[in-house]
Amino acid sequence: MLLFFSNFDYQKLHKMKNDSDLVKVFTGSEVSGILLKAELEDIGIPALIKNDFQTGISAGFAGGIPHMIDLYIIESDRKKADSIIKEFKQNNQ
């Protein structure tokens, strides 16, 4: 399967594999996290969802809270993302 990411900087996408450059910008429901991730990606900011519950289930044990995720972005994108994140949180509380 071939994936095409429009608006993405492939170097940034590769950097996301290194957790040291990531900052958590959102914790909340899986649905909200997916929506915010899409908004960030629309303006060229790659985002990574971490789901501890699903990871635990996949590994054979339970951990984390069902349907709760953490959303991470690369630290260098933080300023560009701040206004989107702030607006998203205000509109979705």
Secondary structure in CASP SS format (residue, H / E / C, confidence):
PFRMAT SS
TARGET T0000
AUTHOR 0000-0000-0000
METHOD secondary structure of the structure
MODEL  1
M C 1.00
L C 1.00
L C 1.00
F C 1.00
F C 1.00
S C 1.00
N C 1.00
F C 1.00
D C 1.00
Y H 1.00
Q H 1.00
K H 1.00
L H 1.00
H H 1.00
K H 1.00
M C 1.00
K C 1.00
N C 1.00
D H 1.00
S H 1.00
D H 1.00
L E 1.00
V E 1.00
K E 1.00
V E 1.00
F E 1.00
T E 1.00
G E 1.00
S E 1.00
E H 1.00
V H 1.00
S H 1.00
G H 1.00
I H 1.00
L H 1.00
L H 1.00
K H 1.00
A H 1.00
E H 1.00
L H 1.00
E H 1.00
D H 1.00
I C 1.00
G C 1.00
I C 1.00
P C 1.00
A E 1.00
L E 1.00
I E 1.00
K E 1.00
N C 1.00
D H 1.00
F H 1.00
Q H 1.00
T H 1.00
G H 1.00
I H 1.00
S H 1.00
A H 1.00
G C 1.00
F C 1.00
A C 1.00
G C 1.00
G C 1.00
I C 1.00
P C 1.00
H C 1.00
M E 1.00
I E 1.00
D E 1.00
L E 1.00
Y E 1.00
I E 1.00
I E 1.00
E H 1.00
S H 1.00
D H 1.00
R H 1.00
K H 1.00
K H 1.00
A H 1.00
D H 1.00
S H 1.00
I H 1.00
I H 1.00
K H 1.00
E H 1.00
F H 1.00
K H 1.00
Q H 1.00
N H 1.00
N C 1.00
Q C 1.00
END
